[in-house]
Amino acid sequence: DKDGCDFNSYRMGDQKFFGKGAGYTVDTSKPISVVTQFITTDGTDNGDLKEMRRLYVQNGQVIQNSKICPDAIANLPAGAS
């Protein structure tokens, strides 16, 4: 599995999410903190994993991970998703 379990915003249809400059949601020319949250079914550290969330913090602003574009995924070549 070449891509593993990655989440590539560009490949998923959001070409302006991550890049260098003010034209991107996350500007890679400035410092970024990445926060990964592991949400469990019962809200405890030992519960069953329900969801993983990735957030970006830049200039004091919390940025949600990009949304996917189902049409972009449907049009990917076989094995590229």
C-alpha positions in Angstrom: 0.0 0.0 0.0 2.1 2.9 -1.3 0.1 5.6 0.2 -0.7 3.8 3.5 -3.5 5.4 5.5 -2.5 8.9 4.6 -4.9 11.8 4.1 -3.6 13.9 1.2 -5.7 17.0 0.8 -4.5 17.8 -2.7 -5.2 14.3 -4.0 -8.6 14.3 -2.3 -9.6 17.5 -4.2 -8.5 20.4 -2.0 -5.6 21.9 -4.0 -5.5 25.1 -1.9 -5.4 23.6 1.6 -1.7 23.2 2.2 1.1 25.1 0.6 3.5 28.1 0.7 1.9 31.5 0.7 -1.2 33.4 1.7 -3.3 31.7 -1.0 -3.4 28.5 1.0 -5.5 27.6 4.1 -2.4 26.4 5.9 0.6 28.5 4.9 3.7 26.4 5.0 5.9 29.4 5.0 4.8 30.1 8.6 5.1 28.0 11.8 2.4 25.4 12.2 1.4 23.1 15.1 -0.3 19.8 14.2 -2.7 18.3 16.7 -3.9 14.7 16.4 -6.8 13.7 18.6 -7.8 10.1 19.3 -11.6 10.1 20.2 -12.9 7.0 22.0 -16.5 5.7 22.2 -16.7 6.4 25.9 -14.5 9.5 26.1 -11.8 7.9 28.2 -8.1 7.1 27.5 -8.9 3.3 27.5 -12.1 3.2 25.4 -12.4 1.8 21.9 -11.2 4.2 19.2 -14.0 5.8 17.4 -12.4 8.7 15.4 -9.1 10.4 14.7 -9.0 14.1 14.1 -6.1 16.3 12.8 -6.1 20.0 13.4 -3.6 22.6 12.5 -2.9 25.7 14.6 -1.4 28.7 12.9 -1.2 32.3 14.1 -3.5 31.4 17.0 -6.2 30.1 14.6 -7.4 26.4 14.8 -7.8 25.0 11.3 -9.9 21.8 10.7 -8.5 19.2 8.3 -9.7 19.8 4.8 -12.9 18.2 3.5 -12.7 15.6 0.8 -14.2 16.0 -2.6 -16.0 12.7 -3.5 -15.9 13.4 -7.2 -12.1 13.9 -7.1 -11.7 10.5 -5.4 -14.0 8.8 -7.9 -11.9 10.1 -10.7 -8.5 8.9 -9.4 -6.7 6.2 -11.4 -7.1 2.7 -10.0 -4.9 2.1 -6.9 -4.3 5.8 -6.3 -6.8 6.5 -3.5 
